Amino acid sequence: MDADNFASTLQEHPFVAVSFTASWCGHCKRLEPEWAKAAEILATHKNDPPIVLAQVDCTADKNAGLTKDLDITAFPTIIVFRDAATDGEVYDGPRVADGIVDALRTLAAPIVEPM
């Protein structure tokens, strides 16, 4: 994902979790395989709503404006975007694949209120 397709991706999918990374960041390098594994798990199982994982390289010149607009100052920063909103919520959950999957499924689940 990059600045060119950011808005259209949020429009297309009701629940998108985006990892904003820097190629030089050690924490980002540790997260990358876990993020990829979580994306694979989510892609092979039915989720309602579908949960999309994406990644933005904040060191790419073309993403500088997006990074600034979202006030990304630490790496990796994960933000969850819902229903095409461009102001998401910062994810502060687990950073291992199974934990990411469980946490995002919980966040994506509809809110059920007791009767």
C-alpha positions as CSV (number, residue, x, y, z in Angstrom):
1,M,0.0,0.0,0.0
2,D,1.2,3.5,-0.7
3,A,0.0,7.1,-0.8
4,D,-1.5,6.5,-4.3
5,N,-3.8,3.7,-3.3
6,F,-4.3,4.5,0.4
7,A,-7.7,6.2,0.1
8,S,-9.1,3.8,-2.5
9,T,-8.1,0.8,-0.4
10,L,-9.9,2.2,2.7
11,Q,-13.0,2.8,0.5
12,E,-12.9,-0.7,-0.9
13,H,-12.6,-2.6,2.4
14,P,-14.6,-2.0,5.6
15,F,-11.7,-3.0,8.0
16,V,-8.1,-2.4,7.2
17,A,-5.1,-2.7,9.6
18,V,-2.1,-0.9,8.3
19,S,1.5,-1.3,9.6
20,F,3.5,1.9,9.0
21,T,7.1,0.8,8.8
22,A,10.6,2.0,8.1
23,S,13.1,-0.2,6.3
24,W,15.9,0.6,8.7
25,C,13.8,-0.2,11.9
26,G,14.7,-3.4,13.8
27,H,11.2,-3.6,15.4
28,C,9.7,-3.4,11.9
29,K,11.9,-6.2,10.6
30,R,10.8,-8.4,13.5
31,L,7.1,-7.6,12.9
32,E,7.2,-8.1,9.1
33,P,7.1,-12.0,9.1
34,E,4.5,-12.0,11.8
35,W,2.4,-9.5,9.9
36,A,2.7,-11.5,6.7
37,K,1.7,-14.8,8.6
38,A,-1.3,-13.0,10.1
39,A,-2.3,-11.7,6.7
40,E,-2.1,-15.2,5.3
41,I,-4.2,-16.7,8.2
42,L,-6.8,-13.9,7.7
43,A,-6.9,-14.4,3.9
44,T,-7.6,-18.2,4.2
45,H,-10.4,-17.9,6.8
46,K,-13.8,-16.2,6.4
47,N,-14.1,-13.1,8.5
48,D,-17.1,-10.9,8.7
49,P,-16.3,-8.2,8.0
50,P,-13.2,-9.2,5.9
51,I,-10.0,-8.1,7.6
52,V,-7.4,-6.7,5.3
53,L,-3.8,-6.2,6.4
54,A,-1.5,-3.8,4.6
55,Q,1.9,-2.2,5.0
56,V,3.2,1.3,4.1
57,D,6.9,2.0,3.8
58,C,7.2,5.4,5.5
59,T,10.8,5.8,4.2
60,A,9.5,6.0,0.5
61,D,9.4,9.6,-0.7
62,K,5.9,9.1,-2.2
63,N,4.6,8.3,1.3
64,A,6.0,11.3,3.1
65,G,2.8,13.3,3.0
66,L,0.7,10.4,4.2
67,T,3.1,9.7,7.0
68,K,3.0,13.3,8.1
69,D,-0.9,13.6,7.7
70,L,-1.3,10.6,10.0
71,D,1.4,11.8,12.4
72,I,3.4,8.7,12.2
73,T,6.5,9.3,14.4
74,A,7.4,5.8,15.7
75,F,7.9,2.5,13.9
76,P,6.1,0.3,13.5
77,T,2.8,2.0,14.1
78,I,-0.3,0.0,13.3
79,I,-3.5,1.8,12.7
80,V,-6.9,0.2,12.2
81,F,-9.3,2.0,9.7
82,R,-13.0,1.2,9.7
83,D,-15.7,2.0,7.2
84,A,-13.6,4.2,4.9
85,A,-12.6,6.6,7.7
86,T,-9.2,8.1,7.3
87,D,-8.7,8.7,11.0
88,G,-8.1,5.3,12.4
89,E,-7.3,4.0,15.9
90,V,-3.9,3.0,16.9
91,Y,-3.5,-0.7,17.5
92,D,-1.6,-1.6,20.7
93,G,-2.1,-5.3,20.7
94,P,0.1,-8.4,20.3
95,R,2.9,-8.4,17.7
96,V,2.9,-12.1,16.9
97,A,0.7,-13.6,14.2
98,D,-1.8,-15.5,16.3
99,G,-2.2,-12.6,18.7
100,I,-2.6,-10.1,15.8
101,V,-5.3,-12.3,14.2
102,D,-7.2,-12.8,17.5
103,A,-7.0,-9.1,18.4
104,L,-8.1,-7.9,15.0
105,R,-11.0,-10.4,14.9
106,T,-12.2,-9.0,18.2
107,L,-11.9,-5.4,17.0
108,A,-13.7,-6.2,13.8
109,A,-16.6,-8.1,15.5
110,P,-19.9,-6.3,15.7
111,I,-20.7,-4.7,19.1
112,V,-23.4,-6.8,20.8
113,E,-25.4,-5.0,23.5
114,P,-27.4,-7.0,26.1
115,M,-31.1,-6.7,25.9
